[in-house]
Amino acid sequence: MVIQQTAESSLRDAERGEAVEFQAAFERTSRSAFLLARHMGRTTEEAKDIVQEAALRGWRFRGGRTGEFRPWFLTIVYRLCRRPSLAWLPLPASWERAVPAGIDSQLDPDLIAALKGLPARQRAAVWLRYCEDLAISEVARVMGCSEPAVKQLTFRGCEAIRRRLTNESAVSAT
């Protein structure tokens, strides 16, 4: 009886420690997760819902985590962002898809505008690689693709941004 109570007490202590560790890691990563969802074209409310859903899934499947928390959690967010968003009311086909709009950032507004103009996968690859400072291998893990694919997506995304920014500067100079 005493052994069983001691084992149960040890299990509760371990679960409390695990919860504190998960909460601390989530707090360090939640802003990055929210910004990733916004840059994947979700509205502010959708991004909040996605991060919350990712936190629930992360907690539920924490036992299967391998590697560091941040890339693992951003993978969950990325995959949730790729799912079609639920629409409560049917929207007319002529309405545009939600794009990141009110993102507070210290980045150049022209750069943010160029980033918004990229296709979703290129935008995610560039954002994760350069804004979230993840390694190529971690970006590949988050996006569920190979490292060469991530290199290609980031290269093409950077080239498109470079072309757009040089075109804008050439137009403003004339």
C-alpha positions in Angstrom: 0.0 0.0 0.0 2.8 2.4 0.9 4.7 1.5 -2.2 1.7 2.2 -4.4 1.1 5.6 -2.8 4.8 6.5 -3.2 4.7 5.4 -6.9 1.5 7.5 -7.5 3.1 10.5 -5.7 6.2 10.2 -7.9 4.1 10.0 -11.0 2.2 13.1 -10.1 5.4 15.0 -9.4 6.8 13.9 -12.7 3.7 15.1 -14.5 3.8 18.4 -12.8 7.5 18.9 -13.8 6.6 17.9 -17.3 3.8 20.4 -17.4 6.0 23.2 -16.2 8.7 22.3 -18.8 6.1 22.2 -21.6 4.6 25.6 -20.5 8.0 27.3 -20.4 8.9 25.9 -23.9 5.5 26.9 -25.2 5.9 30.4 -23.9 9.3 30.8 -25.6 7.9 29.5 -28.9 4.3 30.8 -29.1 5.1 34.1 -30.7 7.1 32.4 -33.5 4.2 30.0 -33.9 1.7 32.8 -34.2 3.8 34.7 -36.7 4.3 31.5 -38.8 0.5 31.1 -38.9 0.0 34.7 -39.9 2.6 34.4 -42.6 0.9 31.3 -43.9 -2.1 33.5 -44.7 -4.2 33.1 -41.7 -6.1 35.9 -40.0 -5.2 36.9 -36.5 -8.1 35.0 -35.0 -7.3 31.9 -37.1 -3.7 32.1 -36.1 -4.6 32.3 -32.4 -6.9 29.2 -32.8 -4.2 27.3 -34.7 -1.6 28.0 -32.0 -4.0 27.0 -29.3 -4.9 23.8 -31.2 -1.2 23.1 -31.7 -0.6 23.5 -28.0 -3.3 20.9 -27.2 -1.9 18.5 -29.8 1.6 19.1 -28.5 0.6 18.3 -25.0 -1.4 15.2 -26.1 1.5 13.8 -28.1 4.4 15.1 -26.1 5.6 11.6 -25.5 6.4 11.1 -29.2 8.5 14.2 -29.5 12.0 13.8 -30.7 14.6 16.6 -30.8 14.1 20.1 -29.7 10.7 21.6 -28.8 10.7 24.6 -31.1 11.0 22.9 -34.5 8.7 20.1 -33.3 6.0 22.6 -32.2 6.4 24.8 -35.4 5.9 21.6 -37.4 2.5 21.1 -35.7 1.6 24.7 -36.4 2.7 24.5 -40.1 0.7 21.4 -40.7 -2.4 22.9 -39.1 -2.0 26.0 -41.3 -1.9 23.8 -44.4 -5.3 22.4 -43.6 -8.2 24.2 -45.2 -9.7 26.7 -42.9 -13.2 26.1 -41.7 -15.7 28.6 -43.1 -18.8 29.2 -41.1 -20.5 30.9 -44.0 -19.9 30.3 -47.6 -17.9 33.2 -49.1 -18.3 34.4 -52.6 -15.6 33.1 -55.0 -14.5 36.6 -55.9 -13.4 37.3 -52.3 -9.6 37.1 -51.8 -8.0 34.6 -49.5 -6.8 36.0 -46.2 -3.3 37.3 -46.3 -1.2 38.5 -43.4 -2.2 42.1 -42.8 -1.6 43.6 -39.4 1.7 42.1 -38.4 3.7 44.3 -36.1 7.3 44.0 -37.1 10.5 45.8 -37.1 11.2 44.6 -40.6 11.1 47.0 -43.5 7.5 47.5 -44.7 8.6 46.9 -48.3 10.2 43.7 -47.3 7.1 42.6 -45.5 5.0 43.5 -48.6 7.3 41.5 -50.8 7.1 38.6 -48.4 3.3 38.7 -48.5 3.4 38.4 -52.3 5.2 35.0 -52.2 3.3 31.7 -52.6 2.6 30.1 -49.2 5.3 27.5 -49.2 8.0 29.9 -50.3 6.8 32.5 -47.7 6.9 29.8 -45.0 10.4 28.6 -46.0 11.8 32.2 -46.1 10.2 33.1 -42.8 11.3 30.0 -41.0 14.9 30.2 -42.3 15.6 33.9 -42.0 13.2 35.4 -39.6 12.9 32.5 -37.2 16.6 31.6 -37.8 16.0 27.9 -38.1 18.6 25.7 -39.8 17.8 24.2 -43.2 17.3 20.7 -41.6 14.9 22.2 -39.1 12.9 24.0 -41.8 12.7 20.8 -43.8 11.4 19.0 -40.7 8.8 21.6 -40.0 7.6 21.7 -43.6 7.8 18.0 -44.1 10.0 18.1 -47.2 13.6 17.4 -48.1 16.5 19.8 -47.4 17.1 20.4 -51.2 13.4 21.4 -51.5 13.8 23.9 -48.7 16.9 25.3 -50.3 15.0 25.7 -53.6 12.0 27.3 -51.9 14.2 29.8 -50.0 16.3 30.6 -53.1 13.2 31.2 -55.2 11.5 33.2 -52.5 14.6 35.3 -52.0 15.0 35.9 -55.7 11.3 36.9 -56.0 11.7 39.3 -53.1 14.9 40.7 -54.6 13.2 41.3 -58.0 10.3 43.0 -56.4 12.4 45.3 -54.2 14.7 46.2 -57.1 11.7 46.9 -59.4 10.1 49.1 -56.7 13.4 51.0 -56.2 13.8 51.5 -60.0 10.2 52.8 -60.3 10.6 55.2 -57.4 13.9 56.5 -58.8 12.3 57.5 -62.1 
